[in-house]
Amino acid sequence: MGLMDFFKSPPTISTTDVKELLDEKGQEGVNLIDVRQPGEYEKHHLAGARLIPLGELQSRLDEIDTSKPTVIY
């Protein structure tokens, strides 16, 4: 990864594409990572999503199964 990679926007996916991905792979076949705060997560989150608050994401990347597609929201 080069310095300029830090200034690129991450790829995005539409909600329709996320639904299709979940329909195709199932909840167990996709990493759904909710990066909001615990209170927001507790109020509502996608079924099967894991909470990793944004401020913790960098230090917890090793918890994400890299063999599956990952959707971070």
N, CA, C and O atoms as a Tripos MOL2 file, in Angstrom:
@<TRIPOS>MOLECULE
protein
  292   291    73     0     0
PROTEIN
NO_CHARGES

@<TRIPOS>ATOM
      1 N           0.8460   -1.1620    0.0000 N.3       1 MET1
      2 CA          0.0000    0.0000    0.0000 C.3       1 MET1
      3 C           0.8950    1.2290    0.0000 C.2       1 MET1
      4 O           1.8070    1.3500    0.8180 O.2       1 MET1
      5 N           0.6270    2.1240   -0.9110 N.am      2 GLY2
      6 CA          1.3920    3.3540   -1.0010 C.3       2 GLY2
      7 C           0.7150    4.4840   -0.2650 C.2       2 GLY2
      8 O          -0.4380    4.3650    0.1490 O.2       2 GLY2
      9 N           1.4250    5.5730   -0.1030 N.am      3 LEU3
     10 CA          0.9060    6.7350    0.6070 C.3       3 LEU3
     11 C          -0.3980    7.2360    0.0020 C.2       3 LEU3
     12 O          -1.3170    7.5890    0.7410 O.2       3 LEU3
     13 N          -0.5010    7.2750   -1.3050 N.am      4 MET4
     14 CA         -1.6990    7.8170   -1.9590 C.3       4 MET4
     15 C          -2.9300    6.9330   -1.7360 C.2       4 MET4
     16 O          -4.0570    7.4030   -1.8900 O.2       4 MET4
     17 N          -2.7310    5.6590   -1.3750 N.am      5 ASP5
     18 CA         -3.8690    4.7790   -1.1020 C.3       5 ASP5
     19 C          -4.6870    5.2700    0.0900 C.2       5 ASP5
     20 O          -5.8790    4.9780    0.1800 O.2       5 ASP5
     21 N          -4.0650    6.0070    1.0010 N.am      6 PHE6
     22 CA         -4.7740    6.5270    2.1590 C.3       6 PHE6
     23 C          -5.7310    7.6610    1.7960 C.2       6 PHE6
     24 O          -6.5890    8.0240    2.6000 O.2       6 PHE6
     25 N          -5.5960    8.2190    0.6060 N.am      7 PHE7
     26 CA         -6.4350    9.3310    0.1810 C.3       7 PHE7
     27 C          -7.5330    8.9140   -0.7930 C.2       7 PHE7
     28 O          -8.3050    9.7540   -1.2540 O.2       7 PHE7
     29 N          -7.6050    7.6390   -1.1040 N.am      8 LYS8
     30 CA         -8.6340    7.1390   -2.0150 C.3       8 LYS8
     31 C          -9.8920    6.7940   -1.2330 C.2       8 LYS8
     32 O          -9.8210    6.3260   -0.0970 O.2       8 LYS8
     33 N         -11.0360    7.0270   -1.8490 N.am      9 SER9
     34 CA        -12.2980    6.6370   -1.2370 C.3       9 SER9
     35 C         -12.4400    5.1260   -1.3040 C.2       9 SER9
     36 O         -12.0480    4.5110   -2.2960 O.2       9 SER9
     37 N         -12.9970    4.5170   -0.2590 N.am     10 PRO10
     38 CA        -13.2020    3.0680   -0.3170 C.3      10 PRO10
     39 C         -14.3000    2.7350   -1.3190 C.2      10 PRO10
     40 O         -15.1550    3.5740   -1.6010 O.2      10 PRO10
     41 N         -14.2860    1.5340   -1.8510 N.am     11 PRO11
     42 CA        -15.3600    1.1570   -2.7780 C.3      11 PRO11
     43 C         -16.6970    1.1520   -2.0420 C.2      11 PRO11
     44 O         -16.7610    0.8560   -0.8480 O.2      11 PRO11
     45 N         -17.7500    1.4790   -2.7600 N.am     12 THR12
     46 CA        -19.0840    1.4890   -2.1650 C.3      12 THR12
     47 C         -19.9650    0.4650   -2.8580 C.2      12 THR12
     48 O         -19.6930    0.0370   -3.9800 O.2      12 THR12
     49 N         -21.0280    0.0830   -2.1630 N.am     13 ILE13
     50 CA        -21.9780   -0.8930   -2.6890 C.3      13 ILE13
     51 C         -23.3710   -0.4110   -2.3080 C.2      13 ILE13
     52 O         -23.5740    0.1030   -1.2080 O.2      13 ILE13
     53 N         -24.3070   -0.5720   -3.1900 N.am     14 SER14
     54 CA        -25.6690   -0.1140   -2.9150 C.3      14 SER14
     55 C         -26.3740   -1.0970   -1.9880 C.2      14 SER14
     56 O         -25.9530   -2.2440   -1.8330 O.2      14 SER14
     57 N         -27.4500   -0.6250   -1.3780 N.am     15 THR15
     58 CA        -28.2220   -1.5120   -0.5080 C.3      15 THR15
     59 C         -28.8070   -2.6810   -1.2940 C.2      15 THR15
     60 O         -28.9260   -3.7900   -0.7730 O.2      15 THR15
     61 N         -29.1670   -2.4310   -2.5370 N.am     16 THR16
     62 CA        -29.6710   -3.5090   -3.3930 C.3      16 THR16
     63 C         -28.5960   -4.5650   -3.6120 C.2      16 THR16
     64 O         -28.8730   -5.7630   -3.5570 O.2      16 THR16
     65 N         -27.3640   -4.1150   -3.8610 N.am     17 ASP17
     66 CA        -26.2620   -5.0530   -4.0580 C.3      17 ASP17
     67 C         -25.9410   -5.8270   -2.7820 C.2      17 ASP17
     68 O         -25.5920   -7.0060   -2.8470 O.2      17 ASP17
     69 N         -26.0540   -5.1780   -1.6240 N.am     18 VAL18
     70 CA        -25.8290   -5.8700   -0.3500 C.3      18 VAL18
     71 C         -26.8820   -6.9570   -0.1710 C.2      18 VAL18
     72 O         -26.5620   -8.0810    0.2160 O.2      18 VAL18
     73 N         -28.1380   -6.6200   -0.4540 N.am     19 LYS19
     74 CA        -29.2060   -7.6180   -0.3370 C.3      19 LYS19
     75 C         -28.9510   -8.7930   -1.2620 C.2      19 LYS19
     76 O         -29.1190   -9.9440   -0.8590 O.2      19 LYS19
     77 N         -28.5510   -8.5240   -2.4890 N.am     20 GLU20
     78 CA        -28.2520   -9.6060   -3.4380 C.3      20 GLU20
     79 C         -27.0860  -10.4640   -2.9440 C.2      20 GLU20
     80 O         -27.1200  -11.6890   -3.0570 O.2      20 GLU20
     81 N         -26.0590   -9.8170   -2.3980 N.am     21 LEU21
     82 CA        -24.9130  -10.5430   -1.8620 C.3      21 LEU21
     83 C         -25.3460  -11.4510   -0.7160 C.2      21 LEU21
     84 O         -24.9370  -12.6100   -0.6520 O.2      21 LEU21
     85 N         -26.1720  -10.9280    0.1880 N.am     22 LEU22
     86 CA        -26.6730  -11.7280    1.3020 C.3      22 LEU22
     87 C         -27.5740  -12.8600    0.8270 C.2      22 LEU22
     88 O         -27.5250  -13.9610    1.3740 O.2      22 LEU22
     89 N         -28.3990  -12.5990   -0.1880 N.am     23 ASP23
     90 CA        -29.2480  -13.6490   -0.7430 C.3      23 ASP23
     91 C         -28.4010  -14.7600   -1.3620 C.2      23 ASP23
     92 O         -28.7270  -15.9420   -1.2520 O.2      23 ASP23
     93 N         -27.3200  -14.3630   -2.0060 N.am     24 GLU24
     94 CA        -26.4420  -15.3250   -2.6880 C.3      24 GLU24
     95 C         -25.5820  -16.1120   -1.6970 C.2      24 GLU24
     96 O         -25.4910  -17.3360   -1.7910 O.2      24 GLU24
     97 N         -24.9590  -15.4220   -0.7600 N.am     25 LYS25
     98 CA        -23.9820  -16.0420    0.1490 C.3      25 LYS25
     99 C         -24.5740  -16.4650    1.4860 C.2      25 LYS25
    100 O         -24.0140  -17.3300    2.1590 O.2      25 LYS25
    101 N         -25.6960  -15.8680    1.8840 N.am     26 GLY26
    102 CA        -26.2580  -16.1080    3.2050 C.3      26 GLY26
    103 C         -25.5040  -15.2960    4.2480 C.2      26 GLY26
    104 O         -24.4070  -14.7980    3.9920 O.2      26 GLY26
    105 N         -26.1080  -15.1690    5.4270 N.am     27 GLN27
    106 CA        -25.4840  -14.3680    6.4890 C.3      27 GLN27
    107 C         -24.1360  -14.9260    6.9090 C.2      27 GLN27
    108 O         -23.2340  -14.1670    7.2650 O.2      27 GLN27
    109 N         -23.9910  -16.2350    6.8720 N.am     28 GLU28
    110 CA        -22.7230  -16.8510    7.2900 C.3      28 GLU28
    111 C         -21.6230  -16.6710    6.2420 C.2      28 GLU28
    112 O         -20.4440  -16.8570    6.5460 O.2      28 GLU28
    113 N         -21.9980  -16.3130    5.0190 N.am     29 GLY29
    114 CA        -21.0270  -16.1790    3.9460 C.3      29 GLY29
    115 C         -20.5010  -14.7760    3.7260 C.2      29 GLY29
    116 O         -19.7050  -14.5410    2.8170 O.2      29 GLY29
    117 N         -20.9470  -13.8310    4.5650 N.am     30 VAL30
    118 CA        -20.5660  -12.4290    4.4150 C.3      30 VAL30
    119 C         -20.2290  -11.8630    5.7960 C.2      30 VAL30
    120 O         -20.9350  -12.1340    6.7680 O.2      30 VAL30
    121 N         -19.1630  -11.0860    5.8830 N.am     31 ASN31
    122 CA        -18.8680  -10.3370    7.0980 C.3      31 ASN31
    123 C         -19.6630   -9.0410    7.0410 C.2      31 ASN31
    124 O         -19.4320   -8.2080    6.1650 O.2      31 ASN31
    125 N         -20.5920   -8.8700    7.9660 N.am     32 LEU32
    126 CA        -21.3170   -7.6100    8.0970 C.3      32 LEU32
    127 C         -20.7570   -6.9270    9.3370 C.2      32 LEU32
    128 O         -20.9180   -7.4260   10.4510 O.2      32 LEU32
    129 N         -20.1060   -5.7970    9.1470 N.am     33 ILE33
    130 CA        -19.4660   -5.0900   10.2430 C.3      33 ILE33
    131 C         -20.1480   -3.7410   10.4360 C.2      33 ILE33
    132 O         -20.1170   -2.8830    9.5540 O.2      33 ILE33
    133 N         -20.7600   -3.5680   11.5950 N.am     34 ASP34
    134 CA        -21.4290   -2.3250   11.9610 C.3      34 ASP34
    135 C         -20.4300   -1.4880   12.7510 C.2      34 ASP34
    136 O         -19.9890   -1.9070   13.8220 O.2      34 ASP34
    137 N         -20.0680   -0.3240   12.2460 N.am     35 VAL35
    138 CA        -19.0280    0.5010   12.8670 C.3      35 VAL35
    139 C         -19.5940    1.6550   13.7000 C.2      35 VAL35
    140 O         -18.8620    2.5640   14.0930 O.2      35 VAL35
    141 N         -20.8920    1.6090   13.9610 N.am     36 ARG36
    142 CA        -21.4870    2.6690   14.7730 C.3      36 ARG36
    143 C         -21.1830    2.4250   16.2540 C.2      36 ARG36
    144 O         -20.4890    1.4700   16.6020 O.2      36 ARG36
    145 N         -21.6930    3.2730   17.0980 N.am     37 GLN37
    146 CA        -21.5010    3.1480   18.5350 C.3      37 GLN37
    147 C         -22.4460    2.0900   19.1090 C.2      37 GLN37
    148 O         -23.4900    1.8170   18.5160 O.2      37 GLN37
    149 N         -22.1000    1.4910   20.2520 N.am     38 PRO38
    150 CA        -22.9250    0.4220   20.8180 C.3      38 PRO38
    151 C         -24.4060    0.7810   20.9830 C.2      38 PRO38
    152 O         -25.2680   -0.0540   20.7050 O.2      38 PRO38
    153 N         -24.7130    1.9760   21.4180 N.am     39 GLY39
    154 CA        -26.1150    2.3660   21.5810 C.3      39 GLY39
    155 C         -26.8820    2.3460   20.2730 C.2      39 GLY39
    156 O         -28.0410    1.9310   20.2310 O.2      39 GLY39
    157 N         -26.2370    2.7950   19.2080 N.am     40 GLU40
    158 CA        -26.8680    2.7830   17.8850 C.3      40 GLU40
    159 C         -27.0670    1.3460   17.4100 C.2      40 GLU40
    160 O         -28.1140    1.0000   16.8630 O.2      40 GLU40
    161 N         -26.0500    0.5160   17.6280 N.am     41 TYR41
    162 CA        -26.1200   -0.8940   17.2450 C.3      41 TYR41
    163 C         -27.2640   -1.5910   17.9770 C.2      41 TYR41
    164 O         -28.0130   -2.3610   17.3750 O.2      41 TYR41
    165 N         -27.3990   -1.3190   19.2830 N.am     42 GLU42
    166 CA        -28.4370   -1.9650   20.0820 C.3      42 GLU42
    167 C         -29.8330   -1.5750   19.6340 C.2      42 GLU42
    168 O         -30.7570   -2.3860   19.7090 O.2      42 GLU42
    169 N         -30.0000   -0.3400   19.1670 N.am     43 LYS43
    170 CA        -31.3120    0.1070   18.6950 C.3      43 LYS43
    171 C         -31.7180   -0.6210   17.4240 C.2      43 LYS43
    172 O         -32.8760   -1.0120   17.2750 O.2      43 LYS43
    173 N         -30.7730   -0.8070   16.5060 N.am     44 HIS44
    174 CA        -31.0790   -1.4800   15.2440 C.3      44 HIS44
    175 C         -29.7960   -1.8150   14.5120 C.2      44 HIS44
    176 O         -28.8890   -0.9890   14.4110 O.2      44 HIS44
    177 N         -29.7290   -3.0220   14.0080 N.am     45 HIS45
    178 CA        -28.6050   -3.4420   13.1610 C.3      45 HIS45
    179 C         -29.0810   -4.5510   12.2280 C.2      45 HIS45
    180 O         -30.1160   -5.1740   12.4640 O.2      45 HIS45
    181 N         -28.3320   -4.7830   11.1950 N.am     46 LEU46
    182 CA        -28.6630   -5.8580   10.2690 C.3      46 LEU46
    183 C         -28.4680   -7.1960   10.9550 C.2      46 LEU46
    184 O         -27.5200   -7.3750   11.7190 O.2      46 LEU46
    185 N         -29.3570   -8.1300   10.6880 N.am     47 ALA47
    186 CA        -29.2370   -9.4680   11.2620 C.3      47 ALA47
    187 C         -27.8930  -10.0690   10.8650 C.2      47 ALA47
    188 O         -27.5140  -10.0380    9.6940 O.2      47 ALA47
    189 N         -27.1880  -10.6050   11.8280 N.am     48 GLY48
    190 CA        -25.8880  -11.2190   11.5760 C.3      48 GLY48
    191 C         -24.7120  -10.2750   11.6230 C.2      48 GLY48
    192 O         -23.5680  -10.7010   11.4650 O.2      48 GLY48
    193 N         -24.9760   -8.9820   11.8390 N.am     49 ALA49
    194 CA        -23.8890   -7.9970   11.8670 C.3      49 ALA49
    195 C         -23.1250   -8.0690   13.1820 C.2      49 ALA49
    196 O         -23.6920   -8.3610   14.2350 O.2      49 ALA49
    197 N         -21.8240   -7.7960   13.0970 N.am     50 ARG50
    198 CA        -20.9700   -7.7080   14.2720 C.3      50 ARG50
    199 C         -20.6580   -6.2440   14.5390 C.2      50 ARG50
    200 O         -20.4490   -5.4610   13.6120 O.2      50 ARG50
    201 N         -20.6290   -5.8920   15.8010 N.am     51 LEU51
    202 CA        -20.2890   -4.5270   16.1810 C.3      51 LEU51
    203 C         -18.7830   -4.4110   16.3660 C.2      51 LEU51
    204 O         -18.1930   -5.0890   17.2070 O.2      51 LEU51
    205 N         -18.1740   -3.5500   15.5750 N.am     52 ILE52
    206 CA        -16.7850   -3.1320   15.7760 C.3      52 ILE52
    207 C         -16.7950   -1.6180   15.5590 C.2      52 ILE52
    208 O         -16.7040   -1.1560   14.4210 O.2      52 ILE52
    209 N         -16.9060   -0.8390   16.6470 N.am     53 PRO53
    210 CA        -16.9670    0.6190   16.4880 C.3      53 PRO53
    211 C         -15.8080    1.1450   15.6350 C.2      53 PRO53
    212 O         -14.6940    0.6250   15.6960 O.2      53 PRO53
    213 N         -16.0810    2.1610   14.8570 N.am     54 LEU54
    214 CA        -15.1060    2.6940   13.9090 C.3      54 LEU54
    215 C         -13.7610    2.9780   14.5630 C.2      54 LEU54
    216 O         -12.7190    2.6950   13.9730 O.2      54 LEU54
    217 N         -13.7660    3.5280   15.7620 N.am     55 GLY55
    218 CA        -12.5210    3.8400   16.4500 C.3      55 GLY55
    219 C         -11.6900    2.6120   16.8030 C.2      55 GLY55
    220 O         -10.4960    2.7350   17.0770 O.2      55 GLY55
    221 N         -12.3010    1.4370   16.8010 N.am     56 GLU56
    222 CA        -11.6160    0.1860   17.1240 C.3      56 GLU56
    223 C         -11.2800   -0.6470   15.8880 C.2      56 GLU56
    224 O         -10.5600   -1.6410   15.9790 O.2      56 GLU56
    225 N         -11.8000   -0.2420   14.7500 N.am     57 LEU57
    226 CA        -11.6950   -1.0680   13.5510 C.3      57 LEU57
    227 C         -10.2590   -1.4170   13.1930 C.2      57 LEU57
    228 O          -9.9560   -2.5840   12.9470 O.2      57 LEU57
    229 N          -9.3860   -0.4510   13.1600 N.am     58 GLN58
    230 CA         -7.9920   -0.6980   12.7700 C.3      58 GLN58
    231 C          -7.3370   -1.7550   13.6640 C.2      58 GLN58
    232 O          -6.6270   -2.6300   13.1690 O.2      58 GLN58
    233 N          -7.5690   -1.6800   14.9570 N.am     59 SER59
    234 CA         -6.9220   -2.6150   15.8860 C.3      59 SER59
    235 C          -7.6060   -3.9760   15.9280 C.2      59 SER59
    236 O          -7.0670   -4.9150   16.5130 O.2      59 SER59
    237 N          -8.7780   -4.1000   15.3230 N.am     60 ARG60
    238 CA         -9.5220   -5.3610   15.3660 C.3      60 ARG60
    239 C          -9.6780   -6.0190   13.9990 C.2      60 ARG60
    240 O         -10.4850   -6.9350   13.8400 O.2      60 ARG60
    241 N          -8.9160   -5.5600   13.0160 N.am     61 LEU61
    242 CA         -9.0220   -6.1260   11.6690 C.3      61 LEU61
    243 C          -8.7560   -7.6260   11.6460 C.2      61 LEU61
    244 O          -9.2950   -8.3370   10.7970 O.2      61 LEU61
    245 N          -7.9290   -8.1170   12.5720 N.am     62 ASP62
    246 CA         -7.6190   -9.5440   12.6010 C.3      62 ASP62
    247 C          -8.8280  -10.4010   12.9870 C.2      62 ASP62
    248 O          -8.7700  -11.6240   12.8570 O.2      62 ASP62
    249 N          -9.9100   -9.7960   13.4530 N.am     63 GLU63
    250 CA        -11.1300  -10.5150   13.8060 C.3      63 GLU63
    251 C         -12.0260  -10.7730   12.5950 C.2      63 GLU63
    252 O         -13.0140  -11.5000   12.6970 O.2      63 GLU63
    253 N         -11.6880  -10.1870   11.4670 N.am     64 ILE64
    254 CA        -12.5270  -10.2920   10.2710 C.3      64 ILE64
    255 C         -11.9940  -11.3960    9.3760 C.2      64 ILE64
    256 O         -10.8170  -11.4010    9.0160 O.2      64 ILE64
    257 N         -12.8640  -12.3310    9.0180 N.am     65 ASP65
    258 CA        -12.5040  -13.4580    8.1590 C.3      65 ASP65
    259 C         -12.2700  -12.9510    6.7330 C.2      65 ASP65
    260 O         -13.2150  -12.5730    6.0410 O.2      65 ASP65
    261 N         -11.0270  -12.9460    6.3080 N.am     66 THR66
    262 CA        -10.6870  -12.3930    4.9890 C.3      66 THR66
    263 C         -11.0740  -13.3100    3.8290 C.2      66 THR66
    264 O         -10.9370  -12.9260    2.6680 O.2      66 THR66
    265 N         -11.5490  -14.5060    4.1280 N.am     67 SER67
    266 CA        -11.9670  -15.4100    3.0470 C.3      67 SER67
    267 C         -13.3910  -15.0970    2.5730 C.2      67 SER67
    268 O         -13.8520  -15.6560    1.5780 O.2      67 SER67
    269 N         -14.0850  -14.2030    3.2890 N.am     68 LYS68
    270 CA        -15.4670  -13.8370    2.9350 C.3      68 LYS68
    271 C         -15.5090  -12.3730    2.4950 C.2      68 LYS68
    272 O         -14.6720  -11.5710    2.9120 O.2      68 LYS68
    273 N         -16.4860  -12.0280    1.6520 N.am     69 PRO69
    274 CA        -16.6960  -10.6190    1.3430 C.3      69 PRO69
    275 C         -17.0780   -9.8690    2.6210 C.2      69 PRO69
    276 O         -17.7330  -10.4260    3.5010 O.2      69 PRO69
    277 N         -16.6690   -8.6160    2.7160 N.am     70 THR70
    278 CA        -16.9380   -7.8110    3.9080 C.3      70 THR70
    279 C         -17.6960   -6.5590    3.5280 C.2      70 THR70
    280 O         -17.3230   -5.8440    2.5980 O.2      70 THR70
    281 N         -18.7710   -6.3040    4.2640 N.am     71 VAL71
    282 CA        -19.5640   -5.0810    4.1120 C.3      71 VAL71
    283 C         -19.4530   -4.3500    5.4350 C.2      71 VAL71
    284 O         -19.8280   -4.8740    6.4830 O.2      71 VAL71
    285 N         -18.9340   -3.1330    5.3760 N.am     72 ILE72
    286 CA        -18.7860   -2.2960    6.5650 C.3      72 ILE72
    287 C         -19.7510   -1.1340    6.4280 C.2      72 ILE72
    288 O         -19.7590   -0.4200    5.4260 O.2      72 ILE72
    289 N         -20.5600   -0.9640    7.4520 N.am     73 TYR73
    290 CA        -21.5370    0.1380    7.4130 C.3      73 TYR73
    291 C         -21.6250    0.8230    8.7430 C.2      73 TYR73
    292 O         -22.3930    1.7720    8.8990 O.2      73 TYR73
@<TRIPOS>BOND
     1     1     2 1
     2     2     3 1
     3     3     4 2
     4     3     5 am
     5     5     6 1
     6     6     7 1
     7     7     8 2
     8     7     9 am
     9     9    10 1
    10    10    11 1
    11    11    12 2
    12    11    13 am
    13    13    14 1
    14    14    15 1
    15    15    16 2
    16    15    17 am
    17    17    18 1
    18    18    19 1
    19    19    20 2
    20    19    21 am
    21    21    22 1
    22    22    23 1
    23    23    24 2
    24    23    25 am
    25    25    26 1
    26    26    27 1
    27    27    28 2
    28    27    29 am
    29    29    30 1
    30    30    31 1
    31    31    32 2
    32    31    33 am
    33    33    34 1
    34    34    35 1
    35    35    36 2
    36    35    37 am
    37    37    38 1
    38    38    39 1
    39    39    40 2
    40    39    41 am
    41    41    42 1
    42    42    43 1
    43    43    44 2
    44    43    45 am
    45    45    46 1
    46    46    47 1
    47    47    48 2
    48    47    49 am
    49    49    50 1
    50    50    51 1
    51    51    52 2
    52    51    53 am
    53    53    54 1
    54    54    55 1
    55    55    56 2
    56    55    57 am
    57    57    58 1
    58    58    59 1
    59    59    60 2
    60    59    61 am
    61    61    62 1
    62    62    63 1
    63    63    64 2
    64    63    65 am
    65    65    66 1
    66    66    67 1
    67    67    68 2
    68    67    69 am
    69    69    70 1
    70    70    71 1
    71    71    72 2
    72    71    73 am
    73    73    74 1
    74    74    75 1
    75    75    76 2
    76    75    77 am
    77    77    78 1
    78    78    79 1
    79    79    80 2
    80    79    81 am
    81    81    82 1
    82    82    83 1
    83    83    84 2
    84    83    85 am
    85    85    86 1
    86    86    87 1
    87    87    88 2
    88    87    89 am
    89    89    90 1
    90    90    91 1
    91    91    92 2
    92    91    93 am
    93    93    94 1
    94    94    95 1
    95    95    96 2
    96    95    97 am
    97    97    98 1
    98    98    99 1
    99    99   100 2
   100    99   101 am
   101   101   102 1
   102   102   103 1
   103   103   104 2
   104   103   105 am
   105   105   106 1
   106   106   107 1
   107   107   108 2
   108   107   109 am
   109   109   110 1
   110   110   111 1
   111   111   112 2
   112   111   113 am
   113   113   114 1
   114   114   115 1
   115   115   116 2
   116   115   117 am
   117   117   118 1
   118   118   119 1
   119   119   120 2
   120   119   121 am
   121   121   122 1
   122   122   123 1
   123   123   124 2
   124   123   125 am
   125   125   126 1
   126   126   127 1
   127   127   128 2
   128   127   129 am
   129   129   130 1
   130   130   131 1
   131   131   132 2
   132   131   133 am
   133   133   134 1
   134   134   135 1
   135   135   136 2
   136   135   137 am
   137   137   138 1
   138   138   139 1
   139   139   140 2
   140   139   141 am
   141   141   142 1
   142   142   143 1
   143   143   144 2
   144   143   145 am
   145   145   146 1
   146   146   147 1
   147   147   148 2
   148   147   149 am
   149   149   150 1
   150   150   151 1
   151   151   152 2
   152   151   153 am
   153   153   154 1
   154   154   155 1
   155   155   156 2
   156   155   157 am
   157   157   158 1
   158   158   159 1
   159   159   160 2
   160   159   161 am
   161   161   162 1
   162   162   163 1
   163   163   164 2
   164   163   165 am
   165   165   166 1
   166   166   167 1
   167   167   168 2
   168   167   169 am
   169   169   170 1
   170   170   171 1
   171   171   172 2
   172   171   173 am
   173   173   174 1
   174   174   175 1
   175   175   176 2
   176   175   177 am
   177   177   178 1
   178   178   179 1
   179   179   180 2
   180   179   181 am
   181   181   182 1
   182   182   183 1
   183   183   184 2
   184   183   185 am
   185   185   186 1
   186   186   187 1
   187   187   188 2
   188   187   189 am
   189   189   190 1
   190   190   191 1
   191   191   192 2
   192   191   193 am
   193   193   194 1
   194   194   195 1
   195   195   196 2
   196   195   197 am
   197   197   198 1
   198   198   199 1
   199   199   200 2
   200   199   201 am
   201   201   202 1
   202   202   203 1
   203   203   204 2
   204   203   205 am
   205   205   206 1
   206   206   207 1
   207   207   208 2
   208   207   209 am
   209   209   210 1
   210   210   211 1
   211   211   212 2
   212   211   213 am
   213   213   214 1
   214   214   215 1
   215   215   216 2
   216   215   217 am
   217   217   218 1
   218   218   219 1
   219   219   220 2
   220   219   221 am
   221   221   222 1
   222   222   223 1
   223   223   224 2
   224   223   225 am
   225   225   226 1
   226   226   227 1
   227   227   228 2
   228   227   229 am
   229   229   230 1
   230   230   231 1
   231   231   232 2
   232   231   233 am
   233   233   234 1
   234   234   235 1
   235   235   236 2
   236   235   237 am
   237   237   238 1
   238   238   239 1
   239   239   240 2
   240   239   241 am
   241   241   242 1
   242   242   243 1
   243   243   244 2
   244   243   245 am
   245   245   246 1
   246   246   247 1
   247   247   248 2
   248   247   249 am
   249   249   250 1
   250   250   251 1
   251   251   252 2
   252   251   253 am
   253   253   254 1
   254   254   255 1
   255   255   256 2
   256   255   257 am
   257   257   258 1
   258   258   259 1
   259   259   260 2
   260   259   261 am
   261   261   262 1
   262   262   263 1
   263   263   264 2
   264   263   265 am
   265   265   266 1
   266   266   267 1
   267   267   268 2
   268   267   269 am
   269   269   270 1
   270   270   271 1
   271   271   272 2
   272   271   273 am
   273   273   274 1
   274   274   275 1
   275   275   276 2
   276   275   277 am
   277   277   278 1
   278   278   279 1
   279   279   280 2
   280   279   281 am
   281   281   282 1
   282   282   283 1
   283   283   284 2
   284   283   285 am
   285   285   286 1
   286   286   287 1
   287   287   288 2
   288   287   289 am
   289   289   290 1
   290   290   291 1
   291   291   292 2
@<TRIPOS>SUBSTRUCTURE
     1 MET1         2 RESIDUE 1 A MET
     2 GLY2         6 RESIDUE 1 A GLY
     3 LEU3        10 RESIDUE 1 A LEU
     4 MET4        14 RESIDUE 1 A MET
     5 ASP5        18 RESIDUE 1 A ASP
     6 PHE6        22 RESIDUE 1 A PHE
     7 PHE7        26 RESIDUE 1 A PHE
     8 LYS8        30 RESIDUE 1 A LYS
     9 SER9        34 RESIDUE 1 A SER
    10 PRO10       38 RESIDUE 1 A PRO
    11 PRO11       42 RESIDUE 1 A PRO
    12 THR12       46 RESIDUE 1 A THR
    13 ILE13       50 RESIDUE 1 A ILE
    14 SER14       54 RESIDUE 1 A SER
    15 THR15       58 RESIDUE 1 A THR
    16 THR16       62 RESIDUE 1 A THR
    17 ASP17       66 RESIDUE 1 A ASP
    18 VAL18       70 RESIDUE 1 A VAL
    19 LYS19       74 RESIDUE 1 A LYS
    20 GLU20       78 RESIDUE 1 A GLU
    21 LEU21       82 RESIDUE 1 A LEU
    22 LEU22       86 RESIDUE 1 A LEU
    23 ASP23       90 RESIDUE 1 A ASP
    24 GLU24       94 RESIDUE 1 A GLU
    25 LYS25       98 RESIDUE 1 A LYS
    26 GLY26      102 RESIDUE 1 A GLY
    27 GLN27      106 RESIDUE 1 A GLN
    28 GLU28      110 RESIDUE 1 A GLU
    29 GLY29      114 RESIDUE 1 A GLY
    30 VAL30      118 RESIDUE 1 A VAL
    31 ASN31      122 RESIDUE 1 A ASN
    32 LEU32      126 RESIDUE 1 A LEU
    33 ILE33      130 RESIDUE 1 A ILE
    34 ASP34      134 RESIDUE 1 A ASP
    35 VAL35      138 RESIDUE 1 A VAL
    36 ARG36      142 RESIDUE 1 A ARG
    37 GLN37      146 RESIDUE 1 A GLN
    38 PRO38      150 RESIDUE 1 A PRO
    39 GLY39      154 RESIDUE 1 A GLY
    40 GLU40      158 RESIDUE 1 A GLU
    41 TYR41      162 RESIDUE 1 A TYR
    42 GLU42      166 RESIDUE 1 A GLU
    43 LYS43      170 RESIDUE 1 A LYS
    44 HIS44      174 RESIDUE 1 A HIS
    45 HIS45      178 RESIDUE 1 A HIS
    46 LEU46      182 RESIDUE 1 A LEU
    47 ALA47      186 RESIDUE 1 A ALA
    48 GLY48      190 RESIDUE 1 A GLY
    49 ALA49      194 RESIDUE 1 A ALA
    50 ARG50      198 RESIDUE 1 A ARG
    51 LEU51      202 RESIDUE 1 A LEU
    52 ILE52      206 RESIDUE 1 A ILE
    53 PRO53      210 RESIDUE 1 A PRO
    54 LEU54      214 RESIDUE 1 A LEU
    55 GLY55      218 RESIDUE 1 A GLY
    56 GLU56      222 RESIDUE 1 A GLU
    57 LEU57      226 RESIDUE 1 A LEU
    58 GLN58      230 RESIDUE 1 A GLN
    59 SER59      234 RESIDUE 1 A SER
    60 ARG60      238 RESIDUE 1 A ARG
    61 LEU61      242 RESIDUE 1 A LEU
    62 ASP62      246 RESIDUE 1 A ASP
    63 GLU63      250 RESIDUE 1 A GLU
    64 ILE64      254 RESIDUE 1 A ILE
    65 ASP65      258 RESIDUE 1 A ASP
    66 THR66      262 RESIDUE 1 A THR
    67 SER67      266 RESIDUE 1 A SER
    68 LYS68      270 RESIDUE 1 A LYS
    69 PRO69      274 RESIDUE 1 A PRO
    70 THR70      278 RESIDUE 1 A THR
    71 VAL71      282 RESIDUE 1 A VAL
    72 ILE72      286 RESIDUE 1 A ILE
    73 TYR73      290 RESIDUE 1 A TYR
